[in-house]
Amino acid sequence: MDTRITSSLHWLVDFGRSFEARASKELRVRVRRKIMHPMRVLAHVRHILDEERPRPELSLAAEIAAILHDTGRFAQLVDRRTADDGSEYDHGEEGARILAGADVLDGLDDHWRGVVIEAVRLHNRAGLPESMEPDTRTVTEMVRDADKLDAVRNSVNGLLHKELTGRAIKYGITVHPTEVSPDTVRRTRLRELIPYSSMRWSNDFVLFLCAWVHDLHFNYAYNRLINTGHFEQLLALLPDQGVFPELKAQLRADLRRLAGRS
C-alpha cells in the first residue's frame, strides 16, 4: 500500500480520536462511528477504481479523498453537538479548510492536493457545479457514490428497526405508514432528487434515498444497490397502495436500466 494512503489513515484516526477523547460520553459512540465510516467509503471507492481503472495518480487521490472526506464532521459533532450542515457550518467546507492547513497532503503535488481538497469540499453538496476540472469531478463523483452507498446501508438498517437515522430526525420527519408529500411524488415521477424541504413523512425519506439512483455515476454503485438487496429493502418499506406501486416500478426499472440489466 502507498505510504501516502497509510499516512492518511493514521492521520484520520488520530484526528478523530483527539475529538473522541474530549467528547461527552453520549457522543463518543457517534465519533467512533465517524472514524469507521470513511473506511467503508474507502472500500467502495476501491471497488469503483477496480472497475474504472484510471491512471494511478487519480486512484491515489480518490483513495485519500475517501479517507479524509468527513474530516469536518468531528468538530461539528463534538463542538457544535450536531450533524446539521447550515449557513454557519458546512462539514465539507470545514474539512477542506482543515486539510488546506494540515500536512497530511504534503506527499501530493499541487494539482492532486487541490483535487483532494475540492472533493472534500464538495462531497456533501446537493449537486456539483457544471464547470469542474475533470480530475476533480471524477474523484468527487467517486467519493459521492461511495458515501451514498454507506448512507443507504445505514438508513436501511435503521428503518428496518423502525428507527430514523440522523438525517431523518434532523428534518423533523414523522413516521407514517401511508402518507407522502405531493412534491415528493411529483419529483419522483420526474426522476428528480428530493430536496430536504419536501420531506415531511417517513415515506418521503425513503423516496429521498431511492432518488439517489439519479445522482450516481459508476456501474459499481448501481450494481451494489441491487446485489446487496438494499434498494429492494427500501422499496419494501413503501406501501403497496395508492401511488406507491407505480413509483416503485419506475424506480426499480430505472436502477436496472442504469446498471445495464434491463
N, C-alpha and C positions, 0 to 999 in steps of 0.2 A: 504494500500500500504506500502511496506517495506520502512522504513525511509532512507535506502541507495539509493533507487530509487529517492525519493523526494529530497534528498540532491544532487544527481547528476543532476537532472533537475534544481534546483535552481543555482547550480554552473555553469552549461552551460549557462543559461540565463544571469546571472551576468557577466560571462566571455565575452559572445557575446556583451552585452550592453556596456561593457568597450571599445570595439573597435568601436561600433556604435557611441559612444559619441565623438570620435576624428576622425571619418571618414568624408571625404568630402561629400557635400550634395548629389552628384550623386551616391555615394557608399552606402549611408545609407539604401536605399531600398534593395540592394543586401545583406547587412549584416543582415537586418531583415529577409530576406528570408532564410538565412543560419541558423538563430536561429529557424525558424519554420520547416525547412526540417527534422531535427532529430526527431521531434515529429511525423511526418508521417512515418518515418522509424521505430520508436518505435512501432507504431500501427501495422505495417506489421509484425514485429518480434513477437509481442504478438499473432497475428493470427497463425503464424508458431508454436509457443510454445503451443497454444491450441490444435493443431493437433498432434504435435510430443510428447508432454508430457514427456520431460526429467526430471531428478531429479531437485529439487528446486535450488540447488546451481548453476547449469548450466543455468537455466532460469534467475536467478538474474544477472549472468554475461552477458548474452545475452542482457537483457534489458539495463543494464548500458552501454555496448559497443555501442548499438544503439544510446543512448542519446549522447555519447561522441565521436562518430566516426569521426566527422568533426571538432574537436577542432582545428586542424591546419589550417583550411580554413580562419579563421578570420584575422590572421596576413598576410596571403597570399593576401587576398583581400585589406586590409587597408594599410599595409606597403609596399607590393610589387605591389599593384594595378593590380593584375592578378589572374586568376583562373587556370593558366597553371602550371602543375607539370613538372619539368625538372630536369636536373642534379644538379642544385644548390638548389632546394627546392622541396620537396615532402610533400604534406599536411598530408599524413598518417604517414610518419616518424616524421614530426614536431609535430603532435598530440600526438604520442607515447612519444616523448621527454618531452613535456609539462606535460603529465599525470604522467610520472615517477617522476617528481619533485614536483607534487601537492599533496594536502592532500585529494582530493576528493575520492580516492580509499582506504583510511585508514580503512574503515569498512570491507574490504575484507582480507582474509588471503593471504599469498604469492602466492599460486598457482593461485587463481582466479584473484588476482591483475595482475599477469603475463598474464593470458588468455585475460583479457580485453585490456591490453596494446598491446599485439600482434595482437589482432583482429583489433584494431585501426590502427596499423602499416600496416597491410596487406589488409585492406578492399578495397583499390583502385588499387591494383596491377592487371596487365593484367591476371595473373594466380597465383595460390598458389603453394608453394613448395610441392613436392611429399611427403616429410617426415615432418609431423607435429604432435605435441602432440594431441591426439584425442579430448580432450575438446576444445582446441584452434581451431582446424579445424572446429568443429561443430559450435561454436559461430561465427567464422569468416564467414562461409558459410551462416549462418542466416542473419548476417548483410549485406553481399554482395547481397543476394537475395532481401532483403528489400530495399536496396539502389538502386538497378537496377529498381525495380518496381516504385519507386518515380521518377527516372530519365526518365523512359519511359513515365510516366504521363506528366512530364514537357515538354518533347520533342514533344509528340503528340500535346499538347496544342499549342506549338509554331509553329509547322509545319502546323497545320490546319489553322493558321492565317498567313501562308506564312512567318513566322519568324524563322530564325535559332537560336537555343539556343547557349549558350556559348561554348559548346564543338565543335559544328559545325563551329562556327565563328573562333574559336581558330585554327582550322586546315585548314583554308583558303578554305572552301568548296564553290563551285559555284552552285547556283540553276539552274537546267536544267530539262526540263520535261522528257527527254528520255535517256540522256547519263548515262553510268555506266562504271566503270573501269573493264577491263578484270580480274584482280586479285580478285576483289570483287566477280565477278560471279563464278570464279573457286573455291574460298574458301567457298562460299555459297553452291555450289553443293557438296563439300566435308564435309559439316557440321562443318566447322572451324570458329573460331572467326575472325573478320575482324580487322587487325591492323590499327592504325591511319595512317600509311604511305601509305596505299592503298586508302585512301579516298580522292577523288577529287570533286565528284559531289554530289548533294543532294540525289540522289538515292543510292549512296554508303553509305551515312549516315543512310538512312532508313534501308538498309540491315545490316549495323553495329549493329543497335539496335535490329533488328529481330534475328540476330545470337546469341543474348544473351540467347535464349532458350536453347542453348547447354552449357550454363555456369550457369544454375540454379540447385538447389539441392532439393527443397522441393515441395510437391504437391500443397501447398497453392499458391506458386509463379506461377506455370503453370496455375492453375485454375483461379487465379486472372487476368492474362493476357487475358484469354478467357472471363471471366464473366464481366469484365469492358468494353469489346469491344476495348481495346487499341491496341491489336495485329491486329485485323481486320482493325482498323483505320490506322495503319502503312502500312499494305499490300495495302490498298486502295489508299495510296499515290504513289504507284508504277504504272507505265504504264501497260496497257493490251495489249502489243505488244512485239515482239522480244523474248528475253529470259525470260521476267518477268512472264508470266503465269506459266511457268514451275517452276520457283523459288518460286513463291507464293504458288503453290500447294504443293511443297515439305515442305516449312516452316509450312504451315497450318497443314499438315498431321503429321509432327514431333511434333508440340505442342500438338495436340490432343493425339498422342501416349504417349508422356511423361506425360500428365495429366491423362492418363488411360481412355481416352474417345474414342479410336479408335475401 
